């Protein structure tokens, strides 16, 4: 048969150990091509990219030519790859032997043109930049070069036009976490320690991560917790519920970080921006809790505190109210004081009711309560009465006690008003910081994604 006769004719005296040229000065030109089939995995910790590519080689073998008329017009034949010379072109970034299927044959035309087509699972080293995770774009190179032959023996070229290679996604499986943007090609010569030059062809595989899964599972829960922290500022600080609410949020955020820690990429060269985002959110929650504790300390236990300093009144009750667009300070504090007055009403009634058994035992004692002058006159007329003198001293003590209570009440009102004004001021500062941080982070991610 023609196939057997042609195969025997070509391989009978073929020497696969030498470069297939009749003149050793002739350079063997190898044209290569690459198509990305799938992105299998991206290992950020080990900095390894695993891809599945379709790789093609094309060169001319001067000892594999024949006349088709002598072999039943055969113009193309498949020969075993182990029986002919194959260029030693490897990928420089190889870090492990891939699980590539073995293709045992190559195609040879009657002009001596050899085509070697094979799929390769490539595990290559790649400098992965995860700072913009989950909106990151990775650029990994695949460098094809002859490991032994310099450029005078084997030269490399691109099989197709660079524009066709760049946007060719005809075989790409676009179903995984990564999407292929484009493949750039670049030819260059390099030399090691001023020795002979070598030809190399670089393919830059540019891929982008699909961020939808990470946005739903990482960013949105964190945003919801931060929104609840902002809403928690509307709880009245004197009730004491705000502190427990914010502590619960802080604990919930800590549990959330523990859950998502396995999802974040781990590398030894840097921290992704989303990790910094989580740390800043945790710091904002701590600052919010600290501010709440400060306000609660101001609006409680005012009896143990001194009078409000004058500069504090000037800054908070006058300047700050204007800054916060609160024109009427009394009207601002009226609704805030209502709860405090209601809670103290029962206590005041009890304190005013306690001296009744001591003051109004009879009509004479009730008259003594009317005023100090009438009590002194009555005491002068009832000279020698020890009981009336004792009633007078007790009456004066009760009057001083009530005046002291009224002074403490005014002091409590002042500190409570200072606490509420300071709470509104710190809340607006905190809200401005959160908004500025969110806008900055969103802008950076948008710019990096568009780039």
FENBEL-V497135 format. One line per field, one symbol per residue. ss: DSSP state (H for helix, E for strand, C for the rest). phi: phi as a letter, one per 40 degrees, with the letter a starting at -180 (. if undefined). Layout:
# FENBEL-V497135
ss->???
phi->???
This chain:
# FENBEL-V497135
ss->CHHHHHHHHHHCCCCCCCCCCCCCCCCEEEEEEEEEEEEEEEECCCCEEEEEEEEEEEEECCCCCCCHHHHCCCCEEEEEHHHCCCCCEEECCEEECCCCCCCCEEEEECCCEEEEEEEEEEEEECCCCCCCCCCCEEEEEEEEEECCCCCCCEEEEECCCHHHHHCCCCCCCCCCCEEEEEEEEEEEEEECCCCCEEEEEEEEEEEEECCHHHHHHHHHHHHHHHHHHHHHHHCCHHHCHHHHHHHHHHHHHHHHHHHHCCCCCCCCCCCCHHHHHHHHHHHHHHHHHHHHHHHHHHHCCHHHCCCCCHHHHHHHHHHHHHHCCCCCHHHHHHHHHHHHHHHHHHHHHHHHHHCHHHHCCCHHHHHHHCCHHHHHHHHHHCCCCHHHHHHHHHHHHHHHHHHHHHHHHHHHHHHHHHHHHHHHHHHHHHHHHHHHHHHHHHHHHHHHHHC
phi->.cccccccccbcbcbccbccbcbccccccbcbaabccabcabccccfbbbbbbbbbbaabbcbbbacdccbffcbaacbccccbcbcccbbccdbaccccccbcbbcbcccgcbbbbacbcbbbcaccbbccdcbcbbbbbbbcaccbcccccbbbaccbcdccccbcbcbcccbccbbccabcbabababbffcccbcabbbccbbbcccccccccbccdccccccccccccccccccgcccccccccccccccccccccccccbbccibccccccccccccccccccccccccccccbfcccbccccccccccccbccccccgbcccccccccccccccccccccccccccccdcccbcacccccccdiccccccccccbcgccccccccccccccccccccccccccccccccccccccccccccccccccccccccccccccccccc
